[in-house]
Amino acid sequence: MRNQTVTCLEDIWPLQAELNRRAGFDTLSLGGRLAAAGAAGASNLPGGQAGPASQGSGPPLGPPVNAGLLLKVGRALKNYIDALSAECHELQECLSWKHWYREAREGRQYELKDVQNARVEAVDMLFFWVSICQLLGMQPEDVYRLYAKKLGINHRRQDEDRTQGEHASHEQENRRVT
C-alpha cells in the first residue's frame, strides 16, 4: 500500500494511470493515441469519414482514427463503464431503496443507511471515471474546460424551462462543446 498526497485532480491523473497499467490497461497511452489521431477534437472515423463534430465545418481536422485503436479503446472503455456501473449499484446498496421492505412502509425508503461505505463507493466511482477520461484522451484541464462549458449549457436548459421531451432536439449542444 502506498501513501500518496493528493490535493487536486492533477495529482490523481498519474496515480490512476499507474494503477491502470498494473491492471493491464495503459489508459494514458491509449487516450493519448486517440487524442493525437483526432487532433483538435475532431471525430474522425475509419475511412476518412468525418464524425458529427466536424460535419458542416469543412474537412476533418486530423487524420482518420485507426479502427484497431478504436477497438482497443472501446474494449477498455466497456470494462471501465461496467466497473463504474457496478460501483453505482454498490452505492445504491447504501440506501434502503427496495419498496417491499419495512423501511418503505415506514416512510424511510431511500434512507441512507451506511454513510461511510457510501463515501468509499463514491471514491471508487472516481477511480473508474478518471480511467474513462484518460481513455478518451482527456487531461484534467480538459475536464475543467468541458465542465465549465457544459455547466453553461445546463444552466441555459434550466433557464429555458425545457421539458424532457425536448431533450433530443437539443442534443447537438453537446457535440459543439470543445
C-alpha angles and dihedrals in degrees: 000000000000125000109217130181108232119182104152145012090268089063092051096051100072093037091055092045090054092049091048092051089053088053093051105264123099094204095173093052094046092045092046091053090048092049092048092049092049097044118193093010097296115158097222115176129201114285094034096283112150116231127222095282093065102033113124093007101091129263122350113281096229142014119294114277112251111252090224090056091049089052093049092048091045093052093049091043091053090052092051093044089052091049092048090049091051090052090051089055091048089052090050089055087066086070131072090236104148109106094207098061130090093259090065093047088051092052093254100111108143092021109155104240102174114036097171095051090044089057092051092047089052089053090047086056089054091057091058095038091056089048090053091050090050092050089053090055096253128147125197091265089056090053091051093047095046092044092054092049094045090047088059091051092049092051090049090050090054093043089054090050092228122189127229088247089063094054098095092052090058100042091105087074089075092052091056094054108104 
